[in-house]
Amino acid sequence: MWKICEEKKALFQKCLIVTKNFDATEKNKDLKKESIDFVLMHPPYVDIIKYSEWKIKKDLSNIHDLDKFCDEIEKVAKESFRILKPWKYCAVLMWDTRREKMYQSLAFKVMERFMKVWFALKEDIIKVQHNCKATWFWVKKSKDFNFLLIMHEHLFIFKKLK
Ligand SMILES: C[S@@+](CC[C@H](N)C(=O)[O-])C[C@H]1O[C@@H](n2cnc3c(N)ncnc32)[C@H](O)[C@@H]1O
């Protein structure tokens, strides 16, 4: 989730991008308070795709319960707020889901947690998302059980106003 990559000089004049493997819900001792220019994250969407199949204890894709998932995301939001410089941005890509055939606004729940830790919402960009590997499976289900496919994701752009 925390991916700041190798120097991409064509895109950014001075951008230190580091790839690290660590639990984003915990405080990162290597990163000082207000030292980072931009945070970009693409967390799991609860347990829709299980990334480590329980091999990594703190893998957020182990969590099925939406509120428990959001409690963990709030920790990530808090840590992002701590490391980000004032007036800089944090981008979060998030999808919605269904439970018992009912629509669950997971993205808005996550958005609320970022705002709870003092981020301001600058933009909500809708990313059209369909024709995925598993779409054929959901097309059939949506016809059988009479629901619409979820065909978009939210790219939230939060700003640290301070
Ligand atoms: C939706 S995928 C994002 C994939 C990313 N866009 C990429 O191209 O690598 C979610 C990622 O979050 C990682 N992840 C899950 N729990 C995490 C945690 N507690 N800390 C850091 N990363 C986590 C998963 O391993 C997975 O790679």
PDBQT file of the ligand as one rigid body, heavy atoms in Angstrom, charges set to zero:
ROOT
HETATM    1  C1  LIG A 201      -5.822  -3.195  -4.068  1.00  0.00    +0.000 C 
HETATM    2  S1  LIG A 201      -4.173  -3.803  -3.806  1.00  0.00    +0.000 S 
HETATM    3  C2  LIG A 201      -3.217  -2.516  -4.427  1.00  0.00    +0.000 C 
HETATM    4  C3  LIG A 201      -2.259  -2.978  -5.427  1.00  0.00    +0.000 C 
HETATM    5  C4  LIG A 201      -1.399  -1.831  -5.991  1.00  0.00    +0.000 C 
HETATM    6  N1  LIG A 201      -2.227  -0.962  -6.785  1.00  0.00    +0.000 N 
HETATM    7  C5  LIG A 201      -0.265  -2.396  -6.818  1.00  0.00    +0.000 C 
HETATM    8  O1  LIG A 201      -0.294  -2.220  -8.013  1.00  0.00    +0.000 OA
HETATM    9  O2  LIG A 201       0.620  -3.014  -6.224  1.00  0.00    +0.000 OA
HETATM   10  C6  LIG A 201      -3.995  -3.642  -2.032  1.00  0.00    +0.000 C 
HETATM   11  C7  LIG A 201      -2.589  -3.899  -1.505  1.00  0.00    +0.000 C 
HETATM   12  O3  LIG A 201      -2.546  -3.555  -0.110  1.00  0.00    +0.000 OA
HETATM   13  C8  LIG A 201      -1.671  -4.472   0.551  1.00  0.00    +0.000 C 
HETATM   14  N2  LIG A 201      -1.943  -4.452   2.017  1.00  0.00    +0.000 N 
HETATM   15  C9  LIG A 201      -2.907  -5.101   2.704  1.00  0.00    +0.000 A 
HETATM   16  N3  LIG A 201      -2.846  -4.835   4.024  1.00  0.00    +0.000 NA
HETATM   17  C10 LIG A 201      -1.798  -3.968   4.185  1.00  0.00    +0.000 A 
HETATM   18  C11 LIG A 201      -1.228  -3.331   5.322  1.00  0.00    +0.000 A 
HETATM   19  N4  LIG A 201      -1.726  -3.492   6.570  1.00  0.00    +0.000 N 
HETATM   20  N5  LIG A 201      -0.156  -2.530   5.125  1.00  0.00    +0.000 NA
HETATM   21  C12 LIG A 201       0.354  -2.343   3.883  1.00  0.00    +0.000 A 
HETATM   22  N6  LIG A 201      -0.161  -2.899   2.757  1.00  0.00    +0.000 NA
HETATM   23  C13 LIG A 201      -1.226  -3.717   2.902  1.00  0.00    +0.000 A 
HETATM   24  C14 LIG A 201      -1.994  -5.798  -0.126  1.00  0.00    +0.000 C 
HETATM   25  O4  LIG A 201      -0.940  -6.706   0.039  1.00  0.00    +0.000 OA
HETATM   26  C15 LIG A 201      -2.149  -5.351  -1.590  1.00  0.00    +0.000 C 
HETATM   27  O5  LIG A 201      -0.917  -5.419  -2.253  1.00  0.00    +0.000 OA
ENDROOT
TORSDOF 0
